[in-house]
C-alpha cells in the first residue's frame, strides 16, 4: 500500500475502538502529494456490526484547494458522515473511545 490517507486508514483502523498496542491514528487522516504531487485526500474509517473495518470514506481533490481551513471544515463533515454511515451499518458509536468529540 502507498502512503495515501486511504491506505493509512486501511492499515491502522482494523477495529473500533483501537486495540491495545495498535498503531495510533487520529481520523480523519489527511495527506497531500502521497501518490500525486497535485492531489490531497481526507479519509475516515467505516465500521460494521462486528466493529471491524468495512471500508474508507474519502474526499480527494487538488492540493491547491485543500487549505488548512478547508481541510478542517471538510474533515469535520467527513467525520460526521463516516460515523453516521458506521451507525447505519450497525457499527459502534464513536464516543466509545472519547477521542472523536468533533464527530458528535
N, C-alpha and C positions, 0 to 999 in steps of 0.2 A: 504494500500500500504506500501511497505517497504521503506527503505532509500536509495535505489539504485539511480544512476544517471537518469535512465529512469523514475522511479517513481517520482523523484523530478521535472523533466521536465513536466510530465503529471499533477502534482499538481499545478505547478506555471505558466505554459505558456498556458493559455486558449485562448489568443488572442494577436495579434501584431499590433501596439505597445502595451506594457503592459497597462492595465487600471489603472487609478489613484487609489491608495490605495491597489493595488495588491502587493503580496509578491515579493520583488525584486529577480531577477535571472540574472546571467551574463553567458550565454551559450558560449561555450559548458561546460556542467556540468561534473565534474569528481568525481567519488567515488571509493574507494578501500576497499574491505572487508565488504561491506554493507550486502550482502546476503551469501557470502562465503569468508572466510579469505584469499583465494588464488586468488580471481578474482577482477579485476577492470573494470570500464566502463566509457566511454565518451558518452555523449548524447546531441543531438541538436533537437529542435522542428522543425516540418514541418507544414506549414500553408497552408490553401486553399484560394479560391477566396473570401470568406467572412472574411478573416483574422483570422479565428478561427483555433485552433489546429486540425490537421488531425491525426498526429502521431509523433513518435520519431525515428530519425535516430541515431543508436548507434554502437559503436565499443567496444568490450569487449575482455579481454584476461588475462593471468596470471599477477598478480601484479609484479612479478619479472621482467617482460619485459616492464612494464609501468613506465619507469624512468621519472623524471620531464622533461627532454629534449624531450623524445619521446612523452609524453603527450602534450607538447606544439606544437610540429610538427604535430602530428595526429589531435589535436584539430583544428588547422588552416585548415587542409584539410577537416575534417568533417564539419566544419562551412561552408566552400565554397560549399561543396556538398549539404548540407541541404538547403542553400539559393537558390542554383540553382534548386533544386527539388521544393522548395516553389514557385519560379517564374514560373517554368514549369506547375505547378498546378494552376496557376492564382492567387497565393498569393501575399502578399505585398513585397515591396523591403526592404531589411534590413536597408537601410540608412534612412528610415522614422523616426528613433529614434536617429541615430548617435552614438549609443553605440558600434556597432559591426564593427568598421573600418577594422578589420582584415579579415572580410568576403568579402570585395570588390573584 
